[in-house]
């Protein structure tokens, strides 16, 4: 059953335009409520959101939909995505919802759904919800006497703060470390600085004044320049950049250099493997992860298992293989001993634990492998499938031949934005740049005006 509403990470688009409208949010809530009605007990759904202005549009629409379907609603307010997954399971809820467009700018928003186990829904379940919407939701209305109720969980932030602190080794503290944390004016703007402070760090908070319009704007995991400057200016030991819903992190060492998700996975894998804590004999990552990570893990006797892009696919593979570490180069790090999805703050805490244990600067500790030169380029398009055009396919074939067996190309349509993503790796950086540019030009030509 094909999906058209859900992408690689839930539903996403421009707020107040389909599919991110109050009408669709209401329908999704009613259909999802029907999908997860399981018996005669009072059914419960947990709803969190980030700090976008449009959260005020989608949250009440979804609340109304669930109430109409006969489900009680617990509202968390601004809360990281991983906190929603954890609280869904902790509260024994039947369903969890995160209203967020993650790292996208404020005009966008989206809907992510979690099952009662706290994990994101599978493609199959999302397709069933879409089918219910297509059939019409009138049949899912509960009798008047069975309508749900809504309430706010006033201590949601406090619960998550304690949970996050308990993932940090109990014998350690962050005393003596200075940490700059960029919260992207997003969902973690209160909880992240508090966790670090209560663990003993000297905390310098950035982008912690959300106004509904400034989430991810020149800050956070996708725009680290301000964090890099602040780390150096403050003489900090580490910088932590979260994205809008705090399910990913990009770190910055004391010299201002960026540490991506591949290096974080390599560092944690080595640390956990030495301690006998790594399960499954390896790490799960996506096709975007650098070949240098694969070589590093192989040298340590560990495997790298690749999946399609999307932390949900990483989690599914981790569960299938019994691995407790996985993630994405972009900073989604999944530590399944603690969380059901990527958690930027908890991943950063694991890195801080290694810094304390090794008593060396972050620039030394976090550079665990030398990455192959990698280039990423996005080409916008207005519809269709320009990557399938004969001109594009010819450019890709020529590029693969030029790079040879030691190179790698990946061209894919984004599941969250109207762009074609081009990724290339090769030892010869100049040749790689030429290949990527030729493919980008071919896609732009195939996409036509406005593409």
PADRENMAR-922994 format. One record per residue (C-alpha): residue in three letters; y, z, x. Coordinates in steps of 0.02 Angstrom, whole numbers, plus 50000, padded with zeros to 5 digits. Layout:
<sites>
ALAYZX...
</sites>
This chain:
<sites>
UNK500005000050000UNK501614994150084UNK503155005250095UNK504914999050070UNK505895015250040UNK505225025950182UNK505455020750363UNK504795028350525UNK505665044850491UNK505885046550304UNK507235037950203UNK508845033550292UNK510405023250264UNK512265023850224UNK512665038250108UNK513105033849928UNK512325016749950UNK510515012849908UNK509325020049952UNK510345035549999UNK511125038649828UNK511075053149706UNK510045042549587UNK508705038649716UNK508715056449782UNK508395062749606UNK506955050349584UNK506195054749752UNK506255073249708UNK505405070649539UNK504075059149612UNK503745070449762UNK503685085449645UNK502355076749540UNK501395071849697UNK501325089849757UNK501005098649592UNK499355107149629UNK498765118949495UNK499535131349375UNK500525142249498UNK502425142049509UNK502765127749628UNK504065129649765UNK505065117549870UNK506175121750020UNK507755111250051UNK508765111350212UNK510155099850271UNK511275096150418UNK513175096650413UNK513605079450344UNK514845078250202UNK513555068450101UNK512385083350104UNK513425089749958UNK512925073949864UNK511065073749901UNK510635092249898UNK511105095249715UNK510315078749663UNK508655083449741UNK508785101149675UNK509005094249499UNK507525082649522UNK506345096349577UNK506935108149440UNK506665094249312UNK504895092149380UNK504585110849355UNK504745116649536UNK505735131549599UNK506945127649741UNK507435137949892UNK509045131649974UNK509215134950161UNK510915127250193UNK511235119550365UNK509635121950463UNK508705112350601UNK507345100450544UNK505975110350634UNK506555126150545UNK506265117450378UNK504495112850428UNK504145130650487UNK504925138950334UNK503985127350217UNK502355134050286UNK502995151950308UNK503585153150127UNK501945145550064UNK502975131749984UNK502185116149911UNK503465104449989UNK504905104450112UNK506445093250120UNK507685090150260UNK509255080550213UNK509825072550375UNK510035056350470UNK509655065050635UNK510645056950776UNK511545044050666UNK513425045250635UNK514085054750484UNK514185040050359UNK512275039350362UNK511085051750286UNK509255052850244UNK507785062450172UNK506295069150270UNK504835076950177UNK503605090150236UNK501935094750159UNK501365112650126UNK500655113550303UNK502395110650375UNK501985093350442UNK502905077350397UNK502045066850265UNK500855052950313UNK501205034550276UNK499885035450139UNK500715049850046UNK502445042050063UNK501735026049988UNK501045035949840UNK502765043549810UNK503545026249815UNK502265020149689UNK502705034549572UNK504545030049583UNK504155011849544UNK503175017049390UNK504655027349325UNK504915046149333UNK505175050049148UNK503375055849134UNK503645069149267UNK504885079349166UNK504285097049137UNK504395105148964UNK506005114948940UNK505135131748959UNK504375126249126UNK505965120549214UNK506185127249390UNK507505138749460UNK508545137849620UNK509085151449740UNK509775152649916UNK508815160650059UNK510235170750135UNK509275175850292UNK508565158550333UNK509545157350496UNK509005174750549UNK507185170750516UNK507255155150623UNK508195163950762UNK506825176950776UNK505485163550768UNK506295153450908UNK506525168851019UNK504685173150998UNK504175156451074UNK504965161851238UNK503835171651358UNK504055189951310UNK504075195851490UNK505595184951531UNK507455185551494UNK508865173451528UNK509945186251618UNK510955178351757UNK510855160651687UNK512375151451623UNK511945138551489UNK513065125851403UNK512375120851234UNK513065105851138UNK512575107550955UNK513245090350902UNK514255098650763UNK512595098450674UNK511255109250598UNK511005120950746UNK512835125350772UNK512515143650730UNK510695146750776UNK510575138650948UNK511975148451035UNK511345164450953UNK509565162251017UNK510155159151194UNK511365173751189UNK510085185951121UNK508865180951258UNK510165186051387UNK511035169851439UNK512895167751465UNK513215154451334UNK514575141151330UNK514485132751158UNK515105115051128UNK515275105150965UNK515035120250852UNK516435116550728UNK515685104650599UNK516875097550468UNK515675085650381UNK516345070550475UNK516085074650659UNK514195076650673UNK513575067350829UNK515325060750861UNK515545059651050UNK514365074351069UNK512545079351060UNK510975071451127UNK511595053451109UNK513295056351192UNK513115068351338UNK514705064651437UNK515625080151374UNK514115091151410UNK513915084051585UNK515735087651624UNK515645105151552UNK514095109851650UNK514915105151814UNK516605112751769UNK515815129151711UNK514615130351858UNK513195131751732UNK511345131851774UNK510835120251632UNK511565110151490UNK510675107851324UNK511165093751206UNK510435094151031UNK510605080450902UNK511245082250724UNK509675090150654UNK509135098250818UNK507405090550825UNK507785082650994UNK508585088151156UNK509265080051313UNK509565091751459UNK510835091251601UNK510545099151771UNK511815109351869UNK512465093551953UNK512815085051786UNK511325073251792UNK510405069151631UNK508595074751608UNK507715064551474UNK506205068551367UNK504975060551488UNK505475072451628UNK505405087151508UNK503645082451453UNK503105080351634UNK503835097351681UNK503045106651536UNK501375097651561UNK501305102851743UNK501815120751703UNK500595122751560UNK499175114151653UNK499365126051801UNK499345140851681UNK497815134251588UNK498845132651429UNK498835113651409UNK497545107751283UNK496775090551254UNK496805085551437UNK498445076451426UNK500075072251338UNK500465061151189UNK502015050151202UNK502645033951128UNK502655016251195UNK504455019551252UNK503985032651383UNK504225027351563UNK502765021151665UNK503265033951796UNK502715047751676UNK501015039751656UNK500805038551845UNK501355056551869UNK500135063151740UNK498725052651811UNK499065060151982UNK498895077451905UNK497235072951824UNK498015071551650UNK498035057351525UNK499505049351435UNK499085043751259UNK500355031651184UNK500845029551002UNK502105019150903UNK503895025650905UNK504175040750793UNK503805059050820UNK502725059050664UNK501505046950748UNK501535057750903UNK501055072950799UNK499645063650711UNK498905058450879UNK499115075950950UNK498145083150805UNK496785070050822UNK496575073151009UNK496855091951010UNK498395090451121UNK499765103751111UNK501125093751201UNK501885077251153UNK503545068851123UNK504735054751153UNK505865049351295UNK507335051551175UNK507045070351174UNK505875073951030UNK504715086551111UNK503295093151004UNK502495109551059UNK501145111750927UNK500725129550980UNK502405133650901UNK503045119550790UNK502475105450676UNK503815093250731UNK505055090650872UNK506135105750911UNK507525103251037UNK507945121651059UNK506155127551084UNK505835113551209UNK507385118851306UNK506755136851307UNK505155131151390UNK506165122651527UNK507225138251550UNK505635148451569UNK505095137151713UNK506825138651794UNK506685157551791UNK504915157451857UNK505265145652002UNK506985152552047UNK507585135152095UNK509015124252029UNK508695113151880UNK509005097651986UNK507475102052090UNK506355108851953UNK506605095351822UNK506445079751930UNK504555078751922UNK504335060051946UNK505315044651997UNK505515033451845UNK505305014751854UNK506915005351820UNK507025003951631UNK508294994951524UNK508614997351340UNK509674985951233UNK509994985451046UNK510454969650949UNK511104971750772UNK510554960050632UNK510894958050447UNK509154955050381UNK507584945050405UNK506514945950561UNK507464937750705UNK506204944550830UNK504914932650755UNK505984917050784UNK505184903950897UNK506654904851018UNK506444923651034UNK504574922351057UNK504824909451194UNK506084920651283UNK504864935251273UNK503434924851343UNK504524918751487UNK505084936751521UNK503304943451525UNK502804929751646UNK504304933451759UNK503974952251764UNK502124950251797UNK500754963351783UNK501854977451851UNK503194974951720UNK503254979251535UNK504214972951383UNK504324980551210UNK505314972351070UNK505324981050901UNK506334982750743UNK507085000050724UNK506435010350579UNK508085019550558UNK509465006850594UNK509724987850569UNK509424983950753UNK508104975650861UNK507714986751010UNK507274978751177UNK506474989351313UNK505944982851482UNK505224990851640UNK504964983451813UNK505144987651996UNK506424973552017UNK507944979851923UNK508974964051944UNK507584953151875UNK507304965451734UNK509144964551685UNK509074945551676UNK507504945751568UNK508214958551445UNK509864949151429UNK508974932651394UNK507934940451257UNK509474949151183UNK510424932651181UNK508974924051095UNK508874937550961UNK510754936850933UNK510664917850914UNK509194919350792UNK510094932850693UNK511554921050664UNK513394925550626UNK513674943850594UNK512014948350674
</sites>
